[in-house]
Amino acid sequence: QVQLVQSGAEVKKPGASVKVSCKASGYTFTSYGISWVRQAPGQGLEWMGWISAYNGNTNYAQKLQGRVTMTTDTSTSTAYMELRSLRSDDTAVYYCARDQEGIDYWGQGTLVTVSS
Amino acid sequence: DIQMTQSPSAMSASVGDRVTITCRASQGISNYLAWFQQKPGKVPKRLIYAASSLQSGVPSRFSGSGSGTEFTLTISSLQPEDFATYYCLQHNSYPRTFGQGTKLEIK
């Protein structure tokens, strides 16, 4: 069965960086892309960007351009999302999701708290 | 960017009611639309894909319709477990965009 297992919760100070991992299993990793979606406390879902696990091509949300980098490691079927220059409004649950012509399976979410 | 306008943002209804939630796209997206259900503290769950196809395992009281710019999610007879927040998502183009969400509460 398809599974996306994310890394654990993080607490970071403003200005720091965070890197969240998402390990995929149960399907051919390179046949799908991965989207990253975040959800601030009490808020809706915000799409952050997408990466092709086949060739590493990316599409990022304009508001995060320059602060976010998405990568994959095909040898371990793992996707990564790094967000830099963290601010308090980056506090959110971060999800990875399988996305090839639409999102279907989701990771369990990773809480990132940005606080001084 | 394609904007997704979802309505209503919140509503209350009773068990057994028929409920309809609407998403309007700022430009045509064919049928590249999905609906998700999210309960508090839980991961979103896909209910409908390709605008009207029911995800495997999802009860048949859920249905989706529409194409182009107007889409609806209908719950034919609300059950207690359906009280949640619902989101639409367009995947016609990048950036992907979600609707603002509809919080469905018990009346």
Interface residues (C-beta under 8 A of the other chain):
Chain A: S35 V37 G44 L45 E46 W47 G49 W50 N59 A61 Q62 Y95 D99 E101 G102 I103 D104 W106 G107 Q108 G109
Chain B: D1 Y32 A34 F36 Q38 V43 P44 K45 R46 Y49 A50 Y87 L89 H91 Y94 P95 R96 T97 F98 G99 Q100 G101
